[in-house]
Amino acid sequence: MKLRILTIAAAMAAIATTAAARDYSKSEQLISMRDGTRLYTAVYKPADMAEGEKSPILYLRTPYGCRPYGQEPTKFLNDSIYRPYVDAGYIFVFQDVRGRWMSEGEFVNVRPLRQSADGIDEATDSYDTVEWLIDSVGGNNGRVGVNGNSYCGFYALMAAASGHPAVKAVSPQAPIGDWWAGDDLHHNGALALIDATSFSPQLRGSADHRPTPTGDGYKAPMGNDVGQWAMDNTVADVTRSLEGNVPFWLEMTAHPDYDEWWSRRASVNATGGITAPMLVVGGHFDAEDLYGTMAVFRGLKQNSPATETRLVMGPWAHGAWRSSGKANRLGEARFGDESLSRYFRDDVEFPFFERYLRDRGEGGATAAGDIIFFTGENRWHPVDVSRRDTTATPIDIYLTSEGLSLTAPTAAKSKTTYVSDPSNPVPYYPNITTRRKKEYMTASQAFVDDRDDVVTLMLPAQADTLSVAGPVEVELYASITTTDADFVVKVIDVAPDSTEMLVRGDIMRGRYRNSASQPETFTPGKVEKIAFTMPDIAHTFLPGHRVKVQVQSSWFPLFDRNPQQMIDIYNCRAEDFVKSEITLRHDAEYPSKIRLRKF
């Protein structure tokens, strides 16, 4: 059903310094899916297409709205990331996903793949849309590319999973991978408190959704002083404050352990049987969806081995590669003078789509394989990630009473003890009064060096260059005086002038140390192994630099406080939070260590 045609040439001409090379016309459509639900879709075509000219379609699906709706002109055509596509005359398509904004139906967060032949999911909605576009949008060349960042990256993956033959190239960028294991809402079962509380209400969903140009989000309950708010409210308090207005929150908190409800929503389920070439993109310092990027990439390599899949990892925060700035810094960390966003646009993404949608060029920087940016030295390197997963040489860094060591401890008994107090949790950032700071991903950790509940250890200064790449494996041995505790591990680069950069940090909820689906109580005083894998790094420790490791049992309010008892954290009371004495062992019998992988 065609709603209207809008010419935006006049508005574009008014922006003289940034005007797009070509004028575009806009049409708004309501495209019927196989179950009759209609999805709002905005189609932008070059207004000056010559007779017989054929262009590829670049398609994006979003839960965040295709604004502006109606007569108001769009501004995306002037975004730097779209400039080469505009100059090349691409057709652009943006779509509100089912149950969001101007689309009909019911919205389901990370909707699982259908379980019956007559069902619907995000893959079938993508298939039905592409079928309509190829048949109904004049001037298309029969090829569709799909991209998207973050939640839109999840939808891009689902479009690839649709299997429509016209989908010729897909780029899931920072796609949601698993909201329990990693990404926005949890890490290893620990609730990402700030993000979950601010993000979930925006996508609350409603069974009685009515198309609207203003959205139907719900205001997050936290105040301006996030640190104080998080101290004053348990997760149960948050649930009560939402007053049932966020159905997904209620579902999520009803599934604290990793069960079928969570596993059905994991993106890896959609990585099999894909044939379209894939360009997976992510950032080393993506606070939202770093886990998903690597999980989706590895899932594609394992489950669709014949598919041409490439990985690009840069020194970026969430989606920074699509920004109009240089994307070459984060907080105090600097990654060279080159515009890394321009590199991504001109040498990576656009050449990838040109190769598969118009048979032009060789595919750009990823034509020969994966490319990874190494912080520390600030250089791109070609890396065969799949091969390195099995062949990389491990570097074990052991905790000792004297610091870190590259040789295994020989002491008969060696330990370090600290007290984890939920009433005085370790802050994740020097200033926690405002919403979560993306800069925490690279921030110096010296501000917690002197805390009694943070174990800080260092290697001697590097005599030579040490480059490492791949996952960071943690193996701690600890006893606690309660029945549960969290374990936070951070790997830090300390320069000769004492400036620091956090290279990687992550959290493990202790009860899930042996199984994500079957939590286990700690026996007070018994030494237990706590092993987990932190997301990939690609970093070079230069000569004179030192490897620093910190271990602690809270990271507040980035993650919710653990009451340190084996109780239901989502429904516990303020008085349930107790202190725990944590004893880390680092001796011959219990050699706690961090494993890196040499590059």
C-alpha positions in Angstrom: 0.0 0.0 0.0 1.6 3.2 -1.1 1.0 6.2 1.2 2.7 9.1 -0.4 5.7 10.3 -2.4 7.9 13.1 -0.9 10.5 15.0 -2.8 13.2 16.4 -0.4 15.4 18.1 -3.0 14.5 21.6 -1.7 15.5 20.7 1.8 18.7 19.1 0.7 19.6 22.1 -1.4 19.3 24.4 1.7 22.2 22.5 3.3 24.7 23.9 0.9 27.9 22.8 2.5 26.9 19.2 3.2 24.3 18.6 0.5 24.2 15.1 -1.0 25.5 14.8 -4.6 22.1 13.4 -5.7 18.6 14.4 -4.7 16.3 11.6 -3.4 12.6 11.1 -3.3 10.9 9.3 -0.4 7.9 6.9 -0.4 6.3 5.4 2.7 4.9 1.9 2.4 2.9 -0.5 4.6 4.2 -3.9 3.5 2.1 -7.0 4.4 3.9 -9.9 6.0 2.7 -13.5 5.5 0.4 -13.3 8.5 -1.2 -10.0 7.3 0.7 -7.7 9.7 1.9 -4.6 7.9 5.3 -3.1 8.5 6.1 0.6 7.9 8.9 0.9 5.4 10.5 4.1 4.0 12.0 3.9 0.5 14.5 6.5 -0.7 15.3 6.5 -4.4 17.6 8.8 -6.4 15.2 11.4 -7.9 17.3 11.6 -11.1 17.6 8.0 -12.0 18.1 7.7 -15.7 15.8 5.4 -17.7 17.1 1.9 -17.5 19.4 2.7 -14.6 19.6 -0.1 -12.0 20.8 0.3 -8.4 21.2 -2.0 -5.5 19.1 -1.7 -2.3 20.6 -1.1 1.1 18.2 -2.2 3.7 18.1 -1.6 7.5 15.5 -2.8 10.0 15.2 -1.0 13.3 13.3 -0.9 16.6 14.3 2.7 17.2 12.0 4.4 14.6 12.4 5.5 11.0 11.9 9.1 11.9 11.1 11.6 10.5 7.7 10.3 9.3 5.5 12.0 6.7 6.4 15.3 5.1 9.5 16.2 7.2 12.7 15.6 5.2 15.3 13.2 6.4 18.9 14.0 7.3 20.5 10.7 6.9 21.5 11.4 3.3 24.0 13.9 4.6 25.6 11.6 7.2 29.2 10.9 6.2 28.7 7.1 6.5 26.1 7.2 3.7 28.0 9.6 1.4 29.6 7.1 -0.9 26.3 5.2 -1.3 24.4 8.4 -2.1 27.1 9.4 -4.7 26.7 5.9 -6.2 22.9 6.2 -6.4 21.9 3.4 -4.0 18.3 2.8 -3.1 17.8 3.1 0.7 15.2 1.2 2.7 14.4 1.7 6.4 11.8 -0.4 8.2 10.2 -0.3 11.7 10.3 -3.8 13.0 7.1 -5.6 14.0 5.3 -3.9 16.9 7.4 -0.7 16.9 6.6 2.8 15.9 4.5 2.9 12.7 4.5 -0.9 12.2 1.7 -3.2 13.2 1.9 -6.3 15.3 3.5 -7.2 18.6 7.1 -6.5 19.4 9.2 -9.3 21.0 12.7 -8.5 22.2 15.3 -10.6 20.4 12.5 -12.7 19.0 13.5 -16.4 18.8 13.5 -18.1 15.4 10.2 -19.7 14.6 9.6 -23.2 15.7 6.9 -24.2 13.2 6.6 -23.9 9.5 3.7 -21.6 9.7 5.2 -19.2 12.3 6.8 -15.8 11.9 10.1 -14.3 13.1 12.5 -11.6 12.1 13.9 -13.8 9.3 10.5 -14.3 7.7 9.7 -10.6 8.0 13.0 -9.8 6.3 12.2 -12.4 3.6 8.7 -11.0 2.9 10.0 -7.4 2.8 12.8 -8.2 0.4 10.4 -10.1 -1.8 8.2 -7.0 -2.0 11.1 -4.7 -2.6 12.5 -6.6 -5.5 9.0 -6.8 -7.1 7.8 -3.3 -6.3 10.6 -0.8 -6.2 11.5 0.3 -9.7 15.1 0.7 -10.7 16.5 -1.9 -8.4 19.1 -4.4 -9.8 17.7 -7.4 -8.0 20.4 -7.3 -5.2 19.9 -6.3 -1.6 22.5 -5.5 1.0 21.6 -5.4 4.7 23.5 -3.6 7.5 22.8 -2.4 11.0 24.6 -1.7 14.2 23.7 -3.0 17.7 20.0 -4.1 17.8 19.9 -3.4 14.1 22.9 -5.7 13.8 20.8 -8.5 15.3 18.1 -7.8 12.6 20.8 -7.8 9.9 21.8 -11.3 11.0 18.2 -12.4 10.9 17.9 -11.0 7.3 20.9 -13.1 6.3 19.2 -16.1 8.0 16.1 -15.5 5.9 17.8 -17.1 3.0 16.2 -14.8 0.4 18.2 -15.2 -2.8 18.3 -11.5 -3.5 20.1 -10.8 -0.2 23.7 -10.8 -1.5 25.7 -9.2 1.3 25.1 -8.5 5.0 27.0 -6.6 7.6 25.9 -7.3 11.2 27.7 -4.6 13.3 28.0 -5.1 17.1 25.0 -7.5 16.9 23.3 -8.6 20.0 24.6 -12.1 20.7 23.4 -13.3 24.1 21.8 -11.1 26.7 22.7 -13.5 29.5 26.2 -14.5 28.7 27.3 -11.0 27.6 26.2 -7.8 25.8 23.8 -5.2 27.1 21.9 -6.9 30.0 24.2 -9.4 31.7 27.8 -10.7 31.7 28.1 -14.2 32.9 24.8 -14.0 34.8 25.6 -10.6 36.5 23.0 -8.0 35.7 24.4 -4.9 33.9 22.5 -2.7 36.2 22.8 0.7 34.6 22.3 -0.5 31.0 19.5 -2.9 31.8 17.6 -0.4 33.8 17.9 2.4 31.2 17.6 0.3 28.1 14.9 -2.2 28.8 12.1 0.4 29.3 12.8 1.9 25.9 11.8 -1.3 24.2 9.1 -2.4 26.5 6.8 -3.9 23.8 3.0 -4.2 24.0 0.5 -6.8 22.9 -1.9 -4.0 22.0 0.6 -1.8 20.1 -1.0 0.8 17.8 1.2 2.4 15.1 2.5 5.7 16.4 5.1 8.3 15.1 6.1 9.1 18.7 7.1 5.6 20.1 5.8 3.8 23.1 8.8 3.7 25.4 8.7 4.0 29.2 10.8 6.2 31.3 13.7 4.5 33.2 13.2 4.8 37.0 16.8 5.8 37.9 17.5 9.4 39.0 20.4 11.7 38.1 22.7 10.4 40.8 23.0 6.8 39.5 25.4 5.7 42.2 23.2 6.7 45.0 20.1 5.4 43.3 21.8 2.0 42.8 22.7 1.9 46.5 19.2 2.8 47.6 17.4 0.2 45.3 17.6 -3.5 45.0 16.7 -5.2 41.7 13.3 -6.0 43.4 12.8 -2.3 44.0 13.5 -1.6 40.3 10.9 -4.2 39.4 8.3 -2.6 41.7 9.1 0.9 40.3 8.4 -0.3 36.7 4.9 -1.3 37.8 4.6 -4.0 35.2 5.0 -1.6 32.4 8.1 -3.4 30.9 7.0 -7.0 30.2 10.5 -8.1 29.1 11.9 -7.0 32.5 9.4 -9.3 34.3 10.3 -12.2 31.9 14.0 -11.6 32.3 13.9 -11.5 36.1 11.8 -14.7 36.1 14.8 -16.4 34.4 17.9 -15.7 36.5 19.7 -18.8 35.3 20.6 -19.7 31.7 17.7 -21.8 30.6 15.8 -22.5 27.4 14.1 -19.1 27.5 17.6 -17.5 27.2 19.1 -20.0 24.8 16.3 -19.6 22.3 17.2 -15.9 22.1 20.9 -16.4 21.4 21.9 -15.1 18.0 24.2 -18.1 17.4 21.0 -20.0 16.5 20.7 -18.0 13.3 24.3 -18.5 12.1 23.7 -21.8 10.3 22.9 -22.3 6.7 23.8 -18.7 5.7 25.1 -18.2 2.2 25.3 -14.4 1.7 28.8 -13.0 2.3 29.1 -11.5 5.8 31.1 -8.6 7.2 31.0 -8.7 11.0 32.1 -5.4 12.6 32.9 -4.5 16.2 34.9 -2.5 18.6 37.4 -3.6 21.3 35.9 -1.1 23.7 32.2 -1.7 22.9 30.5 -1.6 26.3 27.2 -2.8 24.9 27.8 -5.7 22.4 31.4 -6.8 22.3 30.4 -10.3 23.3 27.8 -10.5 20.4 30.3 -9.5 17.8 32.7 -12.3 18.5 30.0 -14.9 19.2 28.2 -14.2 15.9 31.5 -14.2 14.0 32.6 -17.5 15.5 29.1 -18.9 15.1 29.1 -18.1 11.4 32.6 -19.7 10.9 31.5 -22.8 12.7 27.9 -23.2 11.4 28.3 -21.8 7.9 31.9 -22.7 7.0 31.4 -22.3 3.3 30.2 -18.7 3.6 32.7 -15.9 3.0 32.8 -14.3 6.5 35.1 -11.4 7.4 35.7 -9.8 10.8 36.7 -6.1 11.4 37.7 -5.1 15.0 38.8 -1.6 15.7 39.6 0.4 18.8 36.0 1.7 19.0 33.2 2.3 21.4 29.7 1.1 20.5 29.1 2.1 16.8 31.9 4.7 16.7 33.0 3.4 13.3 29.8 5.0 11.9 30.4 8.4 13.4 31.2 11.6 11.6 34.3 12.2 13.9 37.6 10.4 13.5 36.8 7.6 15.9 40.4 7.4 17.0 40.1 8.1 20.7 38.2 7.1 23.7 38.6 9.0 27.0 42.3 9.5 27.5 43.3 6.7 25.1 44.5 7.7 21.6 44.7 5.4 18.6 46.8 7.4 16.2 46.0 10.4 13.9 44.2 8.6 11.1 40.4 9.0 10.8 39.4 5.4 11.6 35.8 6.2 10.7 36.8 7.3 7.3 38.9 4.2 6.9 35.9 2.0 7.8 33.6 3.9 5.4 35.9 4.1 2.4 38.1 1.0 2.7 35.9 -1.5 4.5 32.1 -1.2 4.4 31.4 0.5 1.0 33.9 -1.6 -1.0 32.3 -4.8 0.6 28.8 -3.9 -0.6 30.1 -2.7 -4.0 31.7 -6.0 -4.6 28.7 -8.1 -4.0 25.9 -5.7 -5.0 27.4 -4.3 -8.2 30.4 -6.5 -9.0 32.8 -3.6 -8.6 36.2 -3.9 -7.0 37.8 -6.6 -4.9 36.0 -5.9 -1.7 38.3 -3.4 0.0 40.5 -4.0 3.1 38.8 -7.3 4.0 39.1 -8.9 0.6 42.0 -11.1 1.9 40.6 -11.8 5.3 40.0 -10.5 8.8 41.6 -7.2 9.9 42.2 -6.3 13.5 43.5 -3.0 15.0 46.1 -3.5 17.7 46.0 -0.9 20.4 49.3 0.0 22.1 51.1 0.1 18.7 48.0 1.5 17.0 48.2 -0.5 13.8 45.9 -2.7 11.7 47.0 -6.3 11.2 45.5 -9.1 9.0 44.6 -11.9 11.4 43.0 -15.3 10.6 40.9 -15.3 13.7 39.5 -18.8 13.2 43.0 -20.3 12.7 44.4 -18.4 15.7 41.7 -19.8 18.0 43.3 -23.2 17.8 47.0 -22.4 17.1 47.9 -19.3 19.1 50.7 -19.8 21.7 49.4 -19.2 25.3 51.1 -16.9 27.7 50.2 -17.7 31.3 50.6 -14.9 33.8 50.5 -16.2 37.4 49.3 -14.3 40.5 51.9 -14.4 43.3 52.3 -12.8 46.7 55.0 -10.6 45.1 53.1 -9.6 42.0 52.7 -11.2 38.6 55.0 -13.9 37.2 55.5 -15.7 33.9 56.5 -18.9 35.8 54.2 -21.0 37.9 54.4 -20.5 41.7 56.3 -23.1 43.8 55.2 -22.0 47.2 53.5 -24.6 49.3 50.8 -22.1 50.4 50.4 -18.5 49.3 47.2 -16.4 49.5 45.8 -12.9 49.5 42.7 -12.0 51.4 40.3 -9.1 51.1 36.8 -8.3 52.3 34.0 -7.6 49.8 31.4 -5.3 51.4 28.2 -4.7 49.5 27.7 -1.4 51.4 31.0 -0.1 50.0 31.3 -1.7 46.5 34.2 -1.0 44.2 33.3 1.8 41.7 33.7 1.1 38.0 34.7 4.7 37.3 35.8 7.7 39.3 32.5 9.5 38.7 29.4 7.4 39.0 26.8 10.1 39.5 25.7 10.0 35.8 24.7 7.3 33.4 27.2 4.7 32.4 30.4 6.2 30.9 31.6 4.5 27.7 35.1 5.7 28.6 35.3 3.2 31.4 36.4 0.6 28.8 39.9 2.3 28.5 40.1 4.3 31.8 43.0 4.2 34.1 42.3 1.9 37.1 44.8 3.7 39.5 41.8 5.3 41.3 41.1 1.9 43.0 44.8 0.9 43.6 44.7 1.7 47.3 41.4 0.0 48.1 41.7 -2.9 50.5 39.2 -4.9 48.5 41.1 -4.7 45.2 44.1 -7.0 44.6 46.5 -5.1 42.3 49.5 -7.0 40.9 52.0 -6.2 38.1 54.7 -7.8 35.9 58.1 -6.3 35.7 58.5 -3.8 32.8 58.6 -5.4 29.3 62.1 -5.6 27.8 60.7 -6.4 24.4 57.4 -5.8 22.6 54.6 -8.2 23.6 51.7 -8.5 21.3 48.6 -10.5 22.3 45.4 -11.3 20.6 42.3 -13.4 21.3 40.2 -14.3 24.3 41.5 -13.7 27.8 41.2 -16.8 30.0 40.8 -16.5 33.7 41.6 -19.3 36.2 41.3 -18.3 39.8 41.3 -20.4 42.9 39.5 -18.9 45.9 37.6 -19.6 49.1 34.9 -17.4 50.5 33.2 -17.1 53.9 29.7 -16.9 52.4 27.8 -18.9 49.8 28.2 -16.7 46.7 30.4 -13.9 45.4 31.4 -12.2 42.2 34.8 -12.1 40.6 36.0 -9.1 38.5 39.3 -9.4 36.6 41.0 -6.5 34.8 44.0 -6.5 32.5 45.7 -3.1 32.3 48.6 -1.6 30.4 50.8 0.7 32.5 53.2 3.0 30.6 56.6 4.1 31.9 55.1 7.4 32.9 52.5 5.5 35.0 49.6 6.4 32.7 47.3 3.5 32.3 44.8 2.0 29.8 42.3 -0.7 30.7 42.7 -3.4 28.0 40.0 -5.7 29.2 37.8 -6.3 32.2 34.8 -8.5 33.0 32.8 -10.1 35.7 31.8 -13.6 36.7 28.9 -14.4 39.0 30.5 -17.1 41.2 27.4 -19.3 41.5 27.7 -19.9 37.7 31.4 -20.9 37.9 30.6 -24.5 36.8 27.4 -24.2 35.0 25.3 -21.3 33.6 22.1 -23.2 34.0 22.7 -24.9 37.3 24.0 -22.4 39.9 26.1 -23.9 42.7 26.5 -22.8 46.3 30.0 -22.1 47.6 31.0 -24.1 50.7 32.5 -21.5 53.1 36.2 -22.0 53.4 36.5 -24.5 50.6 38.9 -23.6 47.8 37.0 -23.5 44.5 38.1 -23.0 40.9 36.6 -19.9 39.2 37.3 -20.1 35.4 35.8 -17.9 32.7 36.7 -16.3 29.4 36.8 -12.6 28.8 36.2 -11.1 25.4 39.0 -10.9 22.8 41.7 -8.3 23.0 44.3 -7.2 20.4 47.0 -5.2 22.2 50.7 -4.6 22.1 52.6 -3.9 25.3 55.5 -1.8 24.2 59.0 -2.0 25.7 59.0 -0.4 29.2 55.3 -1.1 29.7 54.0 -3.3 32.4 51.1 -5.8 32.5 48.8 -5.0 35.5 46.0 -7.2 36.8 43.3 -6.4 39.3 40.9 -8.7 41.0 37.9 -7.6 43.0 34.4 -8.7 43.8 32.2 -5.8 42.8 32.1 -3.4 39.9 29.5 -0.9 40.9 27.0 0.2 39.6 28.0 -1.1 36.2 26.8 -4.5 37.6 24.3 -5.2 40.4 25.7 -6.0 43.8 25.8 -9.6 44.8 24.2 -10.2 48.3 27.0 -12.8 48.6 24.4 -15.4 49.7 22.9 -18.1 47.6 19.5 -16.5 47.3 17.4 -15.0 44.5 19.2 -11.8 43.7 16.3 -10.4 41.7 14.0 -10.6 44.7 16.3 -10.2 47.7 15.9 -7.4 50.3 18.4 -4.8 51.4 19.1 -6.6 54.6 20.2 -9.7 52.7 23.5 -8.1 51.5 26.4 -9.3 53.7 30.1 -9.1 53.7 32.3 -11.9 52.4 36.0 -12.6 53.1 37.6 -13.6 49.8 40.9 -15.5 49.8 42.7 -15.9 46.5 45.2 -18.7 46.4 48.4 -18.5 44.3 50.6 -21.4 45.1 51.8 -24.7 43.7 48.5 -26.5 44.5 46.2 -23.6 43.4 48.0 -21.5 40.7 45.7 -18.7 39.9 46.5 -17.2 36.5 45.4 -15.2 33.5 46.1 -16.7 30.1 46.8 -14.4 27.1 47.5 -15.5 23.5 50.7 -14.4 21.8 50.4 -12.8 18.4 
